[in-house]
């Protein structure tokens, strides 16, 4: 694995561990983490961000996604319309990679 992937994996694990300590939000986070990659593929990054902003636990997973992506690409995906068109697919690919790690660790650490 490349160093950037290892760093993203480590940070994703830390973020999911934060949620593991909050019993109330674990199940919804796990559900969203499982769906995140599919949502990005089907709806695109902008559609997924818009959807998650309207979910109660969506802000938590979005914050984690923002942080993981911004570690690799210096762009503010909290405002996806501000992402330059030439960079959009690159940002979306990094977001998919981040969603993969969030899902893996959520399934390991949050499953009851």
N, C-alpha and C positions, 0 to 999 in steps of 0.2 A: 504494500500500500504506500502511496505517496505521503509525504509529510503533511500536505494540506488536508488530505483525507483523514489522516490520523488525528490531526488537530480538530477537525470538524467533529469526528466521532467522540473525542474526549469532551468537547464542549457540549455536544448533544446529551451525553450521559449526565453531565453536571446539571443541565437544565431539567431533564426528566427527574432527576433525584430531588430537585426542589419541589416538584409536584407530588412526588411520592410521599412527602411529609404532610400533605394536605388531603386527608381522607375524603373530604367532601367533593373535590374536583377531579379525583383520579379517574373515575369511569368516563366522564365526558371528555377529558383530555385523551384518554386511550382511544376512544371512538374517533375523535377528530384526527389523531395521529395516524390511525389506520386508513383514514379516507384522504388524507392530505395529498399524497402523491397522485392518486386518481383524479382528485379535483383539479390539480394543476394541469394534468394532461388533458382532461376534458374541457375545462373552462378557461385555461390559461391562468397566468399568475394574477392578472388584474381581476378577473372574475372570482378567483379563489379568495383573494384578499378582501374584496367587497363582501363576499358571503361570510367570511369569518368575522368581520367587524360587527356583524349582526348577531353573532352567537355569544352566549354568556361566557363560555370558556374560550371562545375564539381569540380574545385579546391575549391570553396567556400564550397559546401556541404561536400566534402571530409574532409576539415579542421574541420568542425563541427563534422563529424562522428569520426574523429581521436580523437578529444578532449573528446567527450562523452565516447568513449570506454576506453581511457587511464585513465579516472577518476575511472573506475571500475577494470580494469586489467592493470597492469604495463607492457605494451607491445607496441612496435612501429608498428602499422598497416600500416604506410605509406610504409613500406617494408614488405608486407605480407609473402614473402618467408622466412623471418627471424623468423616468428612465429613458435615455436616448434610444431611439428606435434601433440603431445599429447594435446596441448592447442588450436589447430586451431578451433575445433567445439565450444569450449567454447567462444572463441573470436567472432566467427561468430554469436553465439546466442546473445551475448551482442550487437553486431552491428545491429542485427535485432531489438532488443529492442530500441536501439537508433534511428533507422530509423522510428520506429513507432511513437516516440515522435516528431521527426522532421516533419513527415507528418502531424500529428495532429495539431501542432502549425502553420505550413505553411498554412494549409487549413483554419485555423481560422484567422490568421493575414495577410495573403497575398492575399486572395481571394478578387476579386473586384466586 
